[in-house]
Amino acid sequence: MALGAAPTLAAPANGVQQINAAPASASTTAGAILAASLNIGAAALGNQVAVATPAYGSADSQSDLAPVNAGVVLNNLQVDGDAVIQAQAGANSDQVIAPQGGTLQTVQAVSNASTAARVQIGDQAGATQSFVGAAQVNATAAANLLAYDAASGQIVATATQTNAGPVAAAATVGSTAFNGVLTGATTAAGNEIDLDQGAAASGTIGDLLTMQVNAGAETALTRLSGVQTTTTGNVYATSAVGNALNAGDLVAGVALTQISSAPQTARLTLSPATLNGDFSVQAVGNQTTLGSNGAIGLHQQNDANQLAEVVSSAGLVLNGATTMTAVALGNNFSGTVAPAQIAGQEQQVNSGFQTASINLTGASAMNGTPISLTAIAIGNAATLSAPDSGFVQANYTGGLVAQTATVTLSNCTFTSSAAVSTTAQGNLITIRH
């Protein structure tokens, strides 16, 4: 396949066309709960195709014109075992599990309609919550999602995703004690493609042509207030991304285009709280992650700003080893062979501003607890297996300071080691062997 040209595809066996113009809303509200374990959630979708079949070939079209909202609100809980709490919202979702693979053509579009997912635990004054076992909290919103897993076959795909609506995910937890491990994520994505990313997926990806265009702002917000964790191993991620492509092994010609013209904001607020663990915040315009690849074409263009920040007010107590990371990226690519240009367009072009910051006020660490704080802001980042002079990164800023990474500590007391790192870079290429 010539780079930039559409692959030759066999005629699809069938096709699905979905148009949604009515708002979709799912909500779960509960209070005064005493439970041995808890699995509770809300899911709202504008359009959905869900397939599980030996082989699948189709030409699917999905268009969403109305808001999609999912929310979970819980107060006064006591859960003596494990708990899973999640809110999921998606305007268009096309998910296929086909062990033998197949040929798929997908077009997904979202107009100016919003997509939002929200989890609130302890939002009432005076409410108290406790979890004895492991607790998982997820708030996930995606305008367009395409997922195709093949256990042993080959996937051939052409996919176009366009989003013009805002996407928001939020998780707010207040006055809650976690006596087991706390894990979870707050994730907002404009367009996402996942190929062979499932636990049982080990097939290959043949001819692949993708176009992702995002013009809607993505916002992911996590707030932990009055939260106490009493064990170690806690992990929570807050992420906002415009366009994301995650794929396994690419064995044939591929042309990948990602264009984002709207901002991404990811924020973690801690006020006050007693906790420990690994907390990451990430805002990315365009991201492509490949298992392996041969000769492919790539064009990533980010024309908007990314903000990733961690903020705390007085009263933050770190009662165990804690890592906080804030990462803001305009364009990010990870693969093996360096991609070629598509129709003369540079592989990575960034004209947005990337800001990563960690600002802790009045924080303290107990009993010699080690602390690690890292802020990274990069315009264009690529990870390759070998250097290539034809791989071009262009970071255009008009002479302004486009990448800013800061860690600010005010009135903080750390009785043991504190590792602080800040990195601001226009272009970065990492060679791995």
Summary of the structure (lengths in Angstrom):
residues: 433
radius of gyration: 21.9
end to end distance: 27.4
largest distance: 66.2
contacts: 1750
relative contact order: 0.11
helix: 0%
strand: 70%
